[in-house]
Amino acid sequence: MAHDVIKLPSADRITSWKSFNRHVRPLGCAFLKRLPEFPESVLISGCQRSGTTALANVLTQSDGMVNYYVSKHGELDAALILAGIVPHEPNGRYCFQTTYVNECYHEYFGPDLRFKMIWVIRNPLSVIYSMTHNWKDFALNDLFLASGRKCMEDGIKKTLSAWIPGVVSRIDRACYAYIGKTMHVFELMEKLGPETLAVVDYDHLVLDKSRILPRLYQFINLPYNEKYADLLNPGSVSKAQQFSADEKGRIEALCQPIYQKALELVPAHLRATGAV
């Protein structure tokens, strides 16, 4: 019986996440198909807008890691390599930011994969602020439809136009996206175990980076240099305080329970000194 041949899109057509979703995502869950060719890689994931890019950039620039970035979008460079869209000959150890995997996170459970993963969590007020103020509708709707919509009440999530503004607000879309994406970490921890997966809170990391960052390097078996901490700049959480009291209450009511549950996965040695 003849089998259909899947023709990969041309790399020069994939210059943004919008074009990635148009040409690559419809091919199905094959985002990590080349990952077995990059043994001992470090994967950085978590909910988008949680500080994953900042941490991935620090690790990629570290001694002993391959800096494969060819554009200003390192995560997109990683996605194109791992999906086999662009040719790349492995020549060392890599850090790949894989937040884009979204609903295809079961790819992490492949039997031939050898990697370390750092899953970054962050307080919901900061994440939701970044989603609603720094993202256009495409990125917000994309994550909401992939990971958030399933978390809503059945009557709403079954409505074909549930994501349209006015039916589900931008804040609610961001909150449910945050909830749905964060839920992945519990199955990941169950399947991968603490030897493969470390969970870290971004706010704790930047608050106590001189102590926590070396321990992350120890986890991924990479020599640490004090200069790496200088590359990780504390992010401001003050903007999140610009939410109205009602908006803040809504965000905390929806997202705080899942955040607190995820925070329990952060081991004591990766928490900021004095953090509960």
Phi and psi in degrees as GROMACS dihedral restraints (atoms count N, CA, C in turn):
[ dihedral_restraints ]
;  ai    aj    ak    al  type     phi  dphi    fc
    3     4     5     6     1   -74.7    20    10
    4     5     6     7     1   143.1    20    10
    6     7     8     9     1  -111.3    20    10
    7     8     9    10     1   144.4    20    10
    9    10    11    12     1   -67.3    20    10
   10    11    12    13     1   138.3    20    10
   12    13    14    15     1   -95.1    20    10
   13    14    15    16     1   124.1    20    10
   15    16    17    18     1   -83.3    20    10
   16    17    18    19     1   117.2    20    10
   18    19    20    21     1   -91.2    20    10
   19    20    21    22     1   120.4    20    10
   21    22    23    24     1   -73.7    20    10
   22    23    24    25     1   145.6    20    10
   24    25    26    27     1   -68.5    20    10
   25    26    27    28     1   157.1    20    10
   27    28    29    30     1   -72.3    20    10
   28    29    30    31     1   137.6    20    10
   30    31    32    33     1   -61.3    20    10
   31    32    33    34     1   -31.5    20    10
   33    34    35    36     1   -72.3    20    10
   34    35    36    37     1    -7.0    20    10
   36    37    38    39     1   -91.7    20    10
   37    38    39    40     1   -11.1    20    10
   39    40    41    42     1  -107.3    20    10
   40    41    42    43     1    90.7    20    10
   42    43    44    45     1  -119.4    20    10
   43    44    45    46     1     2.2    20    10
   45    46    47    48     1  -154.9    20    10
   46    47    48    49     1   167.5    20    10
   48    49    50    51     1   -68.3    20    10
   49    50    51    52     1   -28.3    20    10
   51    52    53    54     1   -65.3    20    10
   52    53    54    55     1   -43.7    20    10
   54    55    56    57     1   -71.3    20    10
   55    56    57    58     1   -32.0    20    10
   57    58    59    60     1   -61.0    20    10
   58    59    60    61     1   -45.8    20    10
   60    61    62    63     1   -68.5    20    10
   61    62    63    64     1   -28.7    20    10
   63    64    65    66     1   -75.2    20    10
   64    65    66    67     1   -37.0    20    10
   66    67    68    69     1  -107.2    20    10
   67    68    69    70     1   -29.7    20    10
   69    70    71    72     1  -103.7    20    10
   70    71    72    73     1   -45.0    20    10
   72    73    74    75     1   -59.7    20    10
   73    74    75    76     1   -35.9    20    10
   75    76    77    78     1   -63.4    20    10
   76    77    78    79     1   -15.0    20    10
   78    79    80    81     1   -74.1    20    10
   79    80    81    82     1    -7.9    20    10
   81    82    83    84     1    99.9    20    10
   82    83    84    85     1  -174.8    20    10
   84    85    86    87     1   -78.7    20    10
   85    86    87    88     1    81.3    20    10
   87    88    89    90     1  -136.1    20    10
   88    89    90    91     1    34.3    20    10
   90    91    92    93     1   -70.8    20    10
   91    92    93    94     1   -28.9    20    10
   93    94    95    96     1  -111.8    20    10
   94    95    96    97     1    26.1    20    10
   96    97    98    99     1   -65.7    20    10
   97    98    99   100     1   -23.9    20    10
   99   100   101   102     1   -96.1    20    10
  100   101   102   103     1    -0.1    20    10
  102   103   104   105     1   -57.6    20    10
  103   104   105   106     1   -35.3    20    10
  105   106   107   108     1   -59.1    20    10
  106   107   108   109     1   -20.3    20    10
  108   109   110   111     1   -80.4    20    10
  109   110   111   112     1    -5.9    20    10
  111   112   113   114     1  -123.2    20    10
  112   113   114   115     1    68.0    20    10
  114   115   116   117     1   -63.6    20    10
  115   116   117   118     1   148.7    20    10
  117   118   119   120     1    65.9    20    10
  118   119   120   121     1    24.1    20    10
  120   121   122   123     1   -68.2    20    10
  121   122   123   124     1   160.3    20    10
  123   124   125   126     1  -109.9    20    10
  124   125   126   127     1   123.4    20    10
  126   127   128   129     1  -104.9    20    10
  127   128   129   130     1   129.6    20    10
  129   130   131   132     1  -109.6    20    10
  130   131   132   133     1   122.8    20    10
  132   133   134   135     1  -143.9    20    10
  133   134   135   136     1  -175.4    20    10
  135   136   137   138     1   140.0    20    10
  136   137   138   139     1  -175.4    20    10
  138   139   140   141     1   -70.9    20    10
  139   140   141   142     1   139.1    20    10
  141   142   143   144     1   -55.2    20    10
  142   143   144   145     1   150.8    20    10
  144   145   146   147     1    70.1    20    10
  145   146   147   148     1    24.6    20    10
  147   148   149   150     1  -107.3    20    10
  148   149   150   151     1     4.2    20    10
  150   151   152   153     1   103.2    20    10
  151   152   153   154     1     9.0    20    10
  153   154   155   156     1   -65.5    20    10
  154   155   156   157     1   -37.6    20    10
  156   157   158   159     1   -63.7    20    10
  157   158   159   160     1   -43.7    20    10
  159   160   161   162     1   -60.3    20    10
  160   161   162   163     1   -45.5    20    10
  162   163   164   165     1   -68.9    20    10
  163   164   165   166     1   -41.3    20    10
  165   166   167   168     1   -62.0    20    10
  166   167   168   169     1   -38.6    20    10
  168   169   170   171     1   -65.2    20    10
  169   170   171   172     1   -39.3    20    10
  171   172   173   174     1   -63.2    20    10
  172   173   174   175     1   -47.5    20    10
  174   175   176   177     1   -66.2    20    10
  175   176   177   178     1   -40.0    20    10
  177   178   179   180     1   -64.3    20    10
  178   179   180   181     1   -30.7    20    10
  180   181   182   183     1   -87.6    20    10
  181   182   183   184     1     1.5    20    10
  183   184   185   186     1   -78.5    20    10
  184   185   186   187     1   151.2    20    10
  186   187   188   189     1   -61.0    20    10
  187   188   189   190     1   135.8    20    10
  189   190   191   192     1    94.8    20    10
  190   191   192   193     1    -4.4    20    10
  192   193   194   195     1  -115.3    20    10
  193   194   195   196     1   151.0    20    10
  195   196   197   198     1   -86.9    20    10
  196   197   198   199     1   124.3    20    10
  198   199   200   201     1   -91.2    20    10
  199   200   201   202     1    98.5    20    10
  201   202   203   204     1   -99.5    20    10
  202   203   204   205     1     3.5    20    10
  204   205   206   207     1   -60.2    20    10
  205   206   207   208     1   130.8    20    10
  207   208   209   210     1  -119.7    20    10
  208   209   210   211     1    -2.8    20    10
  210   211   212   213     1  -141.4    20    10
  211   212   213   214     1  -179.3    20    10
  213   214   215   216     1   -79.0    20    10
  214   215   216   217     1    -5.5    20    10
  216   217   218   219     1  -110.7    20    10
  217   218   219   220     1    84.7    20    10
  219   220   221   222     1   -61.5    20    10
  220   221   222   223     1   -34.9    20    10
  222   223   224   225     1   -66.0    20    10
  223   224   225   226     1   -39.1    20    10
  225   226   227   228     1   -68.5    20    10
  226   227   228   229     1   -37.4    20    10
  228   229   230   231     1   -58.7    20    10
  229   230   231   232     1   -44.2    20    10
  231   232   233   234     1   -62.1    20    10
  232   233   234   235     1   -44.4    20    10
  234   235   236   237     1   -61.9    20    10
  235   236   237   238     1   -40.2    20    10
  237   238   239   240     1   -70.2    20    10
  238   239   240   241     1   -35.3    20    10
  240   241   242   243     1   -68.2    20    10
  241   242   243   244     1   -50.2    20    10
  243   244   245   246     1   -67.9    20    10
  244   245   246   247     1   -29.7    20    10
  246   247   248   249     1   -84.1    20    10
  247   248   249   250     1    -5.7    20    10
  249   250   251   252     1    80.0    20    10
  250   251   252   253     1    20.7    20    10
  252   253   254   255     1   -80.2    20    10
  253   254   255   256     1   -37.2    20    10
  255   256   257   258     1  -114.8    20    10
  256   257   258   259     1   142.4    20    10
  258   259   260   261     1   -72.5    20    10
  259   260   261   262     1   140.9    20    10
  261   262   263   264     1  -158.2    20    10
  262   263   264   265     1   125.2    20    10
  264   265   266   267     1   -91.5    20    10
  265   266   267   268     1   116.3    20    10
  267   268   269   270     1   -58.0    20    10
  268   269   270   271     1   132.5    20    10
  270   271   272   273     1  -141.5    20    10
  271   272   273   274     1    34.5    20    10
  273   274   275   276     1   156.7    20    10
  274   275   276   277     1  -153.0    20    10
  276   277   278   279     1  -103.9    20    10
  277   278   279   280     1   142.1    20    10
  279   280   281   282     1  -124.7    20    10
  280   281   282   283     1   151.7    20    10
  282   283   284   285     1  -114.9    20    10
  283   284   285   286     1   122.1    20    10
  285   286   287   288     1  -116.5    20    10
  286   287   288   289     1   126.8    20    10
  288   289   290   291     1   -85.0    20    10
  289   290   291   292     1   122.5    20    10
  291   292   293   294     1  -124.9    20    10
  292   293   294   295     1    33.8    20    10
  294   295   296   297     1   -62.5    20    10
  295   296   297   298     1   -26.2    20    10
  297   298   299   300     1   -68.8    20    10
  298   299   300   301     1   -14.2    20    10
  300   301   302   303     1   -60.8    20    10
  301   302   303   304     1   -35.2    20    10
  303   304   305   306     1    48.0    20    10
  304   305   306   307     1  -117.6    20    10
  306   307   308   309     1   -68.3    20    10
  307   308   309   310     1   -10.3    20    10
  309   310   311   312     1   -97.2    20    10
  310   311   312   313     1    25.3    20    10
  312   313   314   315     1   -63.4    20    10
  313   314   315   316     1   -15.1    20    10
  315   316   317   318     1   -66.1    20    10
  316   317   318   319     1   -14.2    20    10
  318   319   320   321     1   -61.5    20    10
  319   320   321   322     1   -25.1    20    10
  321   322   323   324     1   -64.5    20    10
  322   323   324   325     1   -16.2    20    10
  324   325   326   327     1   -93.7    20    10
  325   326   327   328     1    11.9    20    10
  327   328   329   330     1   -58.2    20    10
  328   329   330   331     1   139.5    20    10
  330   331   332   333     1   -68.4    20    10
  331   332   333   334     1   -21.1    20    10
  333   334   335   336     1   -99.3    20    10
  334   335   336   337     1    13.7    20    10
  336   337   338   339     1   -96.5    20    10
  337   338   339   340     1   136.6    20    10
  339   340   341   342     1  -130.2    20    10
  340   341   342   343     1   108.7    20    10
  342   343   344   345     1  -155.3    20    10
  343   344   345   346     1   168.0    20    10
  345   346   347   348     1  -114.0    20    10
  346   347   348   349     1   139.7    20    10
  348   349   350   351     1  -121.4    20    10
  349   350   351   352     1   136.9    20    10
  351   352   353   354     1  -114.8    20    10
  352   353   354   355     1   118.0    20    10
  354   355   356   357     1  -101.7    20    10
  355   356   357   358     1   122.2    20    10
  357   358   359   360     1   -99.3    20    10
  358   359   360   361     1   126.5    20    10
  360   361   362   363     1  -111.1    20    10
  361   362   363   364     1   162.1    20    10
  363   364   365   366     1  -155.2    20    10
  364   365   366   367     1   154.4    20    10
  366   367   368   369     1   -57.1    20    10
  367   368   369   370     1   140.2    20    10
  369   370   371   372     1   -64.7    20    10
  370   371   372   373     1   -30.7    20    10
  372   373   374   375     1   -60.9    20    10
  373   374   375   376     1   -43.9    20    10
  375   376   377   378     1   -66.9    20    10
  376   377   378   379     1   -42.4    20    10
  378   379   380   381     1   -67.3    20    10
  379   380   381   382     1   -46.6    20    10
  381   382   383   384     1   -65.5    20    10
  382   383   384   385     1   -37.5    20    10
  384   385   386   387     1   -60.5    20    10
  385   386   387   388     1   -46.7    20    10
  387   388   389   390     1   -63.2    20    10
  388   389   390   391     1   -40.9    20    10
  390   391   392   393     1   -63.3    20    10
  391   392   393   394     1   -44.0    20    10
  393   394   395   396     1   -83.5    20    10
  394   395   396   397     1   -20.1    20    10
  396   397   398   399     1  -108.6    20    10
  397   398   399   400     1   -22.5    20    10
  399   400   401   402     1  -109.8    20    10
  400   401   402   403     1   -12.4    20    10
  402   403   404   405     1  -103.5    20    10
  403   404   405   406     1   144.9    20    10
  405   406   407   408     1   -84.7    20    10
  406   407   408   409     1   173.4    20    10
  408   409   410   411     1   -60.4    20    10
  409   410   411   412     1   -33.4    20    10
  411   412   413   414     1   -56.6    20    10
  412   413   414   415     1   -53.0    20    10
  414   415   416   417     1   -65.8    20    10
  415   416   417   418     1   -41.9    20    10
  417   418   419   420     1   -65.0    20    10
  418   419   420   421     1   -47.3    20    10
  420   421   422   423     1   -65.3    20    10
  421   422   423   424     1   -35.6    20    10
  423   424   425   426     1   -60.8    20    10
  424   425   426   427     1   -48.7    20    10
  426   427   428   429     1   -70.6    20    10
  427   428   429   430     1   -37.8    20    10
  429   430   431   432     1   -61.3    20    10
  430   431   432   433     1   -47.0    20    10
  432   433   434   435     1   -68.5    20    10
  433   434   435   436     1   -33.2    20    10
  435   436   437   438     1   -76.8    20    10
  436   437   438   439     1   -40.4    20    10
  438   439   440   441     1  -127.6    20    10
  439   440   441   442     1   -20.9    20    10
  441   442   443   444     1   -98.7    20    10
  442   443   444   445     1   -35.0    20    10
  444   445   446   447     1   -59.7    20    10
  445   446   447   448     1   -34.5    20    10
  447   448   449   450     1   -66.1    20    10
  448   449   450   451     1   -16.8    20    10
  450   451   452   453     1   -86.3    20    10
  451   452   453   454     1    -7.5    20    10
  453   454   455   456     1   -83.3    20    10
  454   455   456   457     1   168.8    20    10
  456   457   458   459     1   -62.7    20    10
  457   458   459   460     1   146.0    20    10
  459   460   461   462     1   -54.0    20    10
  460   461   462   463     1   -41.4    20    10
  462   463   464   465     1   -62.2    20    10
  463   464   465   466     1   -29.8    20    10
  465   466   467   468     1   -87.8    20    10
  466   467   468   469     1   -46.4    20    10
  468   469   470   471     1   -66.8    20    10
  469   470   471   472     1   -20.3    20    10
  471   472   473   474     1   -84.8    20    10
  472   473   474   475     1    -8.0    20    10
  474   475   476   477     1   -76.9    20    10
  475   476   477   478     1   120.9    20    10
  477   478   479   480     1   -56.6    20    10
  478   479   480   481     1   -34.7    20    10
  480   481   482   483     1  -100.7    20    10
  481   482   483   484     1    26.9    20    10
  483   484   485   486     1   -62.6    20    10
  484   485   486   487     1   -23.7    20    10
  486   487   488   489     1   -86.2    20    10
  487   488   489   490     1    -9.2    20    10
  489   490   491   492     1   -63.8    20    10
  490   491   492   493     1   132.7    20    10
  492   493   494   495     1   -52.3    20    10
  493   494   495   496     1   137.6    20    10
  495   496   497   498     1   102.0    20    10
  496   497   498   499     1   -28.4    20    10
  498   499   500   501     1   -93.9    20    10
  499   500   501   502     1   -49.7    20    10
  501   502   503   504     1  -126.5    20    10
  502   503   504   505     1   120.6    20    10
  504   505   506   507     1   -64.7    20    10
  505   506   507   508     1   162.9    20    10
  507   508   509   510     1   -60.5    20    10
  508   509   510   511     1   -39.2    20    10
  510   511   512   513     1   -65.2    20    10
  511   512   513   514     1   -42.5    20    10
  513   514   515   516     1   -67.6    20    10
  514   515   516   517     1   -38.9    20    10
  516   517   518   519     1   -61.2    20    10
  517   518   519   520     1   -42.6    20    10
  519   520   521   522     1   -65.8    20    10
  520   521   522   523     1   -40.8    20    10
  522   523   524   525     1   -64.1    20    10
  523   524   525   526     1   -46.9    20    10
  525   526   527   528     1   -68.9    20    10
  526   527   528   529     1   -32.4    20    10
  528   529   530   531     1   -63.3    20    10
  529   530   531   532     1   -43.6    20    10
  531   532   533   534     1   -60.5    20    10
  532   533   534   535     1   -45.4    20    10
  534   535   536   537     1   -63.3    20    10
  535   536   537   538     1   -50.3    20    10
  537   538   539   540     1   -62.0    20    10
  538   539   540   541     1   -41.8    20    10
  540   541   542   543     1   -70.0    20    10
  541   542   543   544     1   -40.0    20    10
  543   544   545   546     1   -66.2    20    10
  544   545   546   547     1   -30.2    20    10
  546   547   548   549     1   -59.7    20    10
  547   548   549   550     1   -26.4    20    10
  549   550   551   552     1   -60.9    20    10
  550   551   552   553     1   -31.2    20    10
  552   553   554   555     1   -65.1    20    10
  553   554   555   556     1   -27.2    20    10
  555   556   557   558     1   -71.5    20    10
  556   557   558   559     1   -41.9    20    10
  558   559   560   561     1   -69.5    20    10
  559   560   561   562     1   -36.3    20    10
  561   562   563   564     1   -61.3    20    10
  562   563   564   565     1   -44.2    20    10
  564   565   566   567     1   -65.2    20    10
  565   566   567   568     1   -39.5    20    10
  567   568   569   570     1   -63.4    20    10
  568   569   570   571     1   -41.4    20    10
  570   571   572   573     1   -84.8    20    10
  571   572   573   574     1   -36.7    20    10
  573   574   575   576     1   -93.2    20    10
  574   575   576   577     1   -36.0    20    10
  576   577   578   579     1    83.1    20    10
  577   578   579   580     1   161.7    20    10
  579   580   581   582     1   -69.0    20    10
  580   581   582   583     1   -13.7    20    10
  582   583   584   585     1   -72.5    20    10
  583   584   585   586     1   -26.5    20    10
  585   586   587   588     1  -104.0    20    10
  586   587   588   589     1   -33.7    20    10
  588   589   590   591     1  -117.0    20    10
  589   590   591   592     1   128.3    20    10
  591   592   593   594     1  -118.2    20    10
  592   593   594   595     1   133.0    20    10
  594   595   596   597     1  -105.2    20    10
  595   596   597   598     1   131.2    20    10
  597   598   599   600     1  -135.1    20    10
  598   599   600   601     1   144.4    20    10
  600   601   602   603     1   -91.7    20    10
  601   602   603   604     1   126.1    20    10
  603   604   605   606     1   -62.1    20    10
  604   605   606   607     1   -39.6    20    10
  606   607   608   609     1   -65.0    20    10
  607   608   609   610     1   -39.4    20    10
  609   610   611   612     1   -63.2    20    10
  610   611   612   613     1   -41.1    20    10
  612   613   614   615     1   -62.0    20    10
  613   614   615   616     1   -48.7    20    10
  615   616   617   618     1   -74.2    20    10
  616   617   618   619     1   -25.2    20    10
  618   619   620   621     1   -72.7    20    10
  619   620   621   622     1   -32.8    20    10
  621   622   623   624     1  -133.8    20    10
  622   623   624   625     1    46.7    20    10
  624   625   626   627     1   -66.6    20    10
  625   626   627   628     1   -30.4    20    10
  627   628   629   630     1   -68.4    20    10
  628   629   630   631     1   -18.7    20    10
  630   631   632   633     1  -103.3    20    10
  631   632   633   634     1   -41.2    20    10
  633   634   635   636     1   -79.5    20    10
  634   635   636   637     1   -40.6    20    10
  636   637   638   639     1   -59.8    20    10
  637   638   639   640     1   -43.8    20    10
  639   640   641   642     1   -58.9    20    10
  640   641   642   643     1   -31.8    20    10
  642   643   644   645     1   -73.9    20    10
  643   644   645   646     1   -30.8    20    10
  645   646   647   648     1   -67.8    20    10
  646   647   648   649     1   -39.4    20    10
  648   649   650   651     1   -64.4    20    10
  649   650   651   652     1   -36.5    20    10
  651   652   653   654     1   -64.4    20    10
  652   653   654   655     1   -40.1    20    10
  654   655   656   657     1   -61.4    20    10
  655   656   657   658     1   -39.2    20    10
  657   658   659   660     1   -92.5    20    10
  658   659   660   661     1     5.9    20    10
  660   661   662   663     1    58.8    20    10
  661   662   663   664     1    52.2    20    10
  663   664   665   666     1  -131.6    20    10
  664   665   666   667     1   132.6    20    10
  666   667   668   669     1   -59.1    20    10
  667   668   669   670     1   141.0    20    10
  669   670   671   672     1  -104.6    20    10
  670   671   672   673     1   143.9    20    10
  672   673   674   675     1  -128.0    20    10
  673   674   675   676     1   135.7    20    10
  675   676   677   678     1   -57.7    20    10
  676   677   678   679     1   -23.8    20    10
  678   679   680   681     1   -65.6    20    10
  679   680   681   682     1   -21.7    20    10
  681   682   683   684     1   -64.4    20    10
  682   683   684   685     1   -33.4    20    10
  684   685   686   687     1   -62.8    20    10
  685   686   687   688     1   -29.6    20    10
  687   688   689   690     1   -67.7    20    10
  688   689   690   691     1   -21.5    20    10
  690   691   692   693     1   -82.0    20    10
  691   692   693   694     1   -11.9    20    10
  693   694   695   696     1  -105.2    20    10
  694   695   696   697     1    99.7    20    10
  696   697   698   699     1   -90.0    20    10
  697   698   699   700     1   136.7    20    10
  699   700   701   702     1   -59.9    20    10
  700   701   702   703     1   134.5    20    10
  702   703   704   705     1   -90.9    20    10
  703   704   705   706     1   145.9    20    10
  705   706   707   708     1   -80.8    20    10
  706   707   708   709     1   134.4    20    10
  708   709   710   711     1  -104.4    20    10
  709   710   711   712     1     1.6    20    10
  711   712   713   714     1   -65.8    20    10
  712   713   714   715     1   -32.0    20    10
  714   715   716   717     1   -61.8    20    10
  715   716   717   718     1   -32.3    20    10
  717   718   719   720     1   -62.1    20    10
  718   719   720   721     1   -21.7    20    10
  720   721   722   723     1   -75.3    20    10
  721   722   723   724     1    -4.4    20    10
  723   724   725   726     1   -78.7    20    10
  724   725   726   727     1    -6.4    20    10
  726   727   728   729     1   -64.3    20    10
  727   728   729   730     1   147.4    20    10
  729   730   731   732     1   -70.0    20    10
  730   731   732   733     1   166.7    20    10
  732   733   734   735     1   -60.5    20    10
  733   734   735   736     1   -39.6    20    10
  735   736   737   738     1   -67.0    20    10
  736   737   738   739     1   -42.5    20    10
  738   739   740   741     1   -64.4    20    10
  739   740   741   742     1   -44.2    20    10
  741   742   743   744     1   -61.8    20    10
  742   743   744   745     1   -42.0    20    10
  744   745   746   747     1   -62.9    20    10
  745   746   747   748     1   -40.2    20    10
  747   748   749   750     1   -64.9    20    10
  748   749   750   751     1   -44.9    20    10
  750   751   752   753     1   -62.5    20    10
  751   752   753   754     1   -46.5    20    10
  753   754   755   756     1   -67.0    20    10
  754   755   756   757     1   -37.7    20    10
  756   757   758   759     1   -64.2    20    10
  757   758   759   760     1   -40.4    20    10
  759   760   761   762     1   -79.3    20    10
  760   761   762   763     1   -43.3    20    10
  762   763   764   765     1  -102.3    20    10
  763   764   765   766     1   -24.3    20    10
  765   766   767   768     1   -61.2    20    10
  766   767   768   769     1   -39.1    20    10
  768   769   770   771     1   -59.3    20    10
  769   770   771   772     1   -45.0    20    10
  771   772   773   774     1   -70.9    20    10
  772   773   774   775     1   -33.8    20    10
  774   775   776   777     1   -65.2    20    10
  775   776   777   778     1   -44.9    20    10
  777   778   779   780     1   -64.9    20    10
  778   779   780   781     1   -36.3    20    10
  780   781   782   783     1   -66.9    20    10
  781   782   783   784     1   -41.3    20    10
  783   784   785   786     1   -67.4    20    10
  784   785   786   787     1   -34.6    20    10
  786   787   788   789     1   -61.8    20    10
  787   788   789   790     1   -26.8    20    10
  789   790   791   792     1   -67.2    20    10
  790   791   792   793     1   -19.0    20    10
  792   793   794   795     1   -82.5    20    10
  793   794   795   796     1   -11.6    20    10
  795   796   797   798     1   -78.1    20    10
  796   797   798   799     1   117.3    20    10
  798   799   800   801     1   -66.6    20    10
  799   800   801   802     1   155.9    20    10
  801   802   803   804     1   -56.7    20    10
  802   803   804   805     1   -37.4    20    10
  804   805   806   807     1   -73.7    20    10
  805   806   807   808     1    -8.5    20    10
  807   808   809   810     1  -108.7    20    10
  808   809   810   811     1    14.9    20    10
  810   811   812   813     1  -102.2    20    10
  811   812   813   814     1   152.4    20    10
  813   814   815   816     1   -64.3    20    10
  814   815   816   817     1   145.8    20    10
  816   817   818   819     1   -55.2    20    10
  817   818   819   820     1   127.1    20    10
  819   820   821   822     1    90.0    20    10
  820   821   822   823     1    -7.8    20    10
  822   823   824   825     1   -73.5    20    10
  823   824   825   826     1   142.8    20    10
